[in-house]
């Protein structure tokens, strides 16, 4: 028989239309002919999915079926089950068992469909994530950056980033650099005006990955002859609200020998990778904490690494190595610069006998730059400017971190040098002063508080030729280079400059110079 409850349940699941079609075809099953017809129809549908068939039983009469295919006044007359040993499809118990089996089969099919849809959806999302992961402006990087800035230790976050770069897991910039934003410092040609400041990749473990983010140059180090651990941890602290960092690292690095090996490996990659063929790599040199005379350490490092560097930066301005800033005193600084230039010249003299001795981008001897502190008094600026003119140094990097806490409350009880947005104006003022004190003759690499294209243009108008980023990378992430280049190009256009070179020192376009 058909139980009223079972039939109503089946109707409620949306099968009234199918029941109506069956009834229309076979009528009410109250005679032998219709029963025979139904049995044949049932057997033909025995292996079809539940939703495509309905089990109707003999000895039942459904009345009240109307043209709207609604069921009312359902009367069910009960008859005894067949005495046959084989299951009768018109038996009540068999009907209920069939319903359960159909339910199980449908649930399995639904589960399969869900798994298939989940697999398809996951594959689409996975492919999208994979291809977009090569884009530095992929929104997921911003989400990860926010998590790191708020919940991950500063130095641990930095180390993880370098590790990703080491294994080539960072995105890369595929855009073309503007020909109007190129710059030069003597024989160094920069395909765009943005590089990475010293201290970010101290040991040169991921030079290629960092450059492919969209930068034209990188300065590795500061390195020392012997490996040293630096000051005790924690030694790097961030202030997200002020976009500033205070660090007291103390020249932690793996030593000149190992860094040289890393730089050699990069030069080999550079020969094979056309994307890296024009990129510049500078090396920042310092002294070990227990070294009294910086000249001794500089000599060792120059002989080891100068051959592979495009420029050498003499770091005499870090606040985290005791006594290092004393070397900014004019007489000491003059001796140091002359010593470094002489050592490089001696290496070049010996190199005349061998072709392609200089294994760097320029294939020439490295230039010599000096990195200055932002905390100089005006009298010190004038003396240093005169030293730079007298020694014929190739350029200066302005500036290092400041010992001034910049009224940042979270840094009041911390030791070290402050960098970031708060350093911007101090650095710009020093660039402007040194540009004039050196009679606009010595090129400047700007560093300190550069976060936007407008910030960079301000530095260049003050006298800089190119810019270095550090804090910008920390707070803006892997999209920093792409974003700031786009902003810089727009800023050049809006201010009416034909190219970058036209903007250098434009702040002093009246021809004013300051006497050193």
Secondary structure, DSSP 8 states (H G I E B T S, - for coil): ---HHHHHHHIIIIIHHHHHHHHHHH--S-SHHHHHHHHHHHHHTTTS-GGG-----TT-------TT----S-----------SS--TTSHHHHHHHHHHHHHHHHHHHHHHHHHHHHHHHHHHHHHHHHHTT-TT-HHHHHHHHHHHHHS-HHHHHHHHHHHHHTT-S----S---GGG-EEETTEEESSSEEE-TTSSTT-SSHHHHHTTT-SEEEEEEE-SS-B--S-S--EEEETTTTEEEE---S-BS-HHHHHHHHHHHHHHHHH-GGGTT-EEEEEE---TT-S-HHHHHHHHHHHHGGG-SEEEEE---TTSTTGGGGGSHHHHHHHHHHHHHHHHHHHHHHTTSTT---SSSSS--EEEEEE-TT--HHHHHHHHHHHHHHT-SEEEE---BSS-TT-GGGTT--SEEEEGGGHHHHHHHHHHHHHHTTT-SEEEEESS--SHHHHHHHHHHT-SEEEESHHHHHHGGGHHHHHHHHHHHHHHHTT-SSHHHHTTGGGTT------
